[in-house]
Amino acid sequence: MSKTSPSNSSSLNERFITFEGPEGAGKSTQIRRLAERLEAAGDEVVLTREPGGTPLGEAIRGLLQHDAAGEAPVPAAEAYLFAASRAQHVANLIRPALERGAWVLSDRFVDSSAAYQGAGREFEVGDILQLNALAVGGLMPRITFLLDISPEDAAERMKDRAADRIESEARAFHERVRAGFLALAKNEPARFCLIDATASEDEIAALIDARV
């Protein structure tokens, strides 16, 4: 985990790591633990999330997850709003941080749109990926940790917390989302690190450390 500064666009993503998975998989816990370990080694770490990460992104988060406009977005509008938040996120936070040599750890990125708006909403996944390719300008993470958990186990973990608009979707939706994530990991084994999210926190952290 020694510090090096990216010197060109081809190496820009070397310190860009994303955490993906269904709701309740434990992403927030593991991304925080990795950030603490990297900071202890003396590196700058930018910890962020999607949708969000910038003032505009956080405003869009309210629209997407909490119906802040008083009207739920239709599926197509949902896909475009996620992409708009991501474009702002990359331009104003992620890319500048990577250019100065910081680690960027993001709770969700393009793969979430492919899984939720693609597989979950039953859009063509290729169309979702094409839309988001424009949003990120070709920037993708070096490593993606996919914490896999069944909808049943996830629901049990989240039973004591208030669900947002997307978390409240039917079980069939979350089954499609999980299948979408697993298909992405199968298609890109070099980038994805698939982890059983029912393992202990320490076991998962050790797997993440070994890959990083």
ChimeraX attribute file (.defattr): number of C-alpha atoms within 10 A of each C-alpha:
attribute: neighborCount
match mode: 1-to-1
recipient: residues
	/A:1	11
	/A:2	7
	/A:3	14
	/A:4	12
	/A:5	15
	/A:6	17
	/A:7	11
	/A:8	9
	/A:9	10
	/A:10	9
	/A:11	13
	/A:12	21
	/A:13	21
	/A:14	19
	/A:15	25
	/A:16	22
	/A:17	22
	/A:18	25
	/A:19	25
	/A:20	25
	/A:21	27
	/A:22	24
	/A:23	22
	/A:24	21
	/A:25	25
	/A:26	21
	/A:27	23
	/A:28	14
	/A:29	11
	/A:30	20
	/A:31	21
	/A:32	13
	/A:33	16
	/A:34	19
	/A:35	19
	/A:36	13
	/A:37	14
	/A:38	18
	/A:39	13
	/A:40	10
	/A:41	12
	/A:42	11
	/A:43	18
	/A:44	17
	/A:45	20
	/A:46	18
	/A:47	16
	/A:48	19
	/A:49	19
	/A:50	20
	/A:51	26
	/A:52	20
	/A:53	24
	/A:54	21
	/A:55	12
	/A:56	15
	/A:57	23
	/A:58	17
	/A:59	15
	/A:60	23
	/A:61	20
	/A:62	14
	/A:63	19
	/A:64	23
	/A:65	17
	/A:66	16
	/A:67	15
	/A:68	13
	/A:69	11
	/A:70	8
	/A:71	10
	/A:72	15
	/A:73	16
	/A:74	8
	/A:75	14
	/A:76	11
	/A:77	12
	/A:78	19
	/A:79	22
	/A:80	18
	/A:81	19
	/A:82	24
	/A:83	25
	/A:84	20
	/A:85	23
	/A:86	27
	/A:87	20
	/A:88	19
	/A:89	26
	/A:90	19
	/A:91	15
	/A:92	13
	/A:93	16
	/A:94	27
	/A:95	18
	/A:96	12
	/A:97	20
	/A:98	22
	/A:99	18
	/A:100	14
	/A:101	19
	/A:102	22
	/A:103	25
	/A:104	24
	/A:105	24
	/A:106	23
	/A:107	24
	/A:108	21
	/A:109	25
	/A:110	23
	/A:111	25
	/A:112	23
	/A:113	26
	/A:114	27
	/A:115	28
	/A:116	24
	/A:117	23
	/A:118	23
	/A:119	24
	/A:120	22
	/A:121	20
	/A:122	15
	/A:123	17
	/A:124	12
	/A:125	21
	/A:126	11
	/A:127	12
	/A:128	22
	/A:129	17
	/A:130	11
	/A:131	17
	/A:132	24
	/A:133	16
	/A:134	14
	/A:135	22
	/A:136	21
	/A:137	11
	/A:138	8
	/A:139	18
	/A:140	19
	/A:141	20
	/A:142	17
	/A:143	20
	/A:144	26
	/A:145	24
	/A:146	25
	/A:147	24
	/A:148	24
	/A:149	21
	/A:150	18
	/A:151	21
	/A:152	11
	/A:153	13
	/A:154	19
	/A:155	18
	/A:156	10
	/A:157	14
	/A:158	14
	/A:159	10
	/A:160	8
	/A:161	8
	/A:162	9
	/A:163	15
	/A:164	12
	/A:165	13
	/A:166	14
	/A:167	17
	/A:168	11
	/A:169	12
	/A:170	9
	/A:171	13
	/A:172	11
	/A:173	19
	/A:174	25
	/A:175	16
	/A:176	19
	/A:177	27
	/A:178	22
	/A:179	17
	/A:180	24
	/A:181	24
	/A:182	17
	/A:183	13
	/A:184	17
	/A:185	19
	/A:186	13
	/A:187	10
	/A:188	11
	/A:189	11
	/A:190	11
	/A:191	17
	/A:192	21
	/A:193	17
	/A:194	19
	/A:195	18
	/A:196	14
	/A:197	22
	/A:198	16
	/A:199	12
	/A:200	10
	/A:201	13
	/A:202	11
	/A:203	14
	/A:204	17
	/A:205	16
	/A:206	13
	/A:207	14
	/A:208	17
	/A:209	14
	/A:210	7
	/A:211	9
	/A:212	13
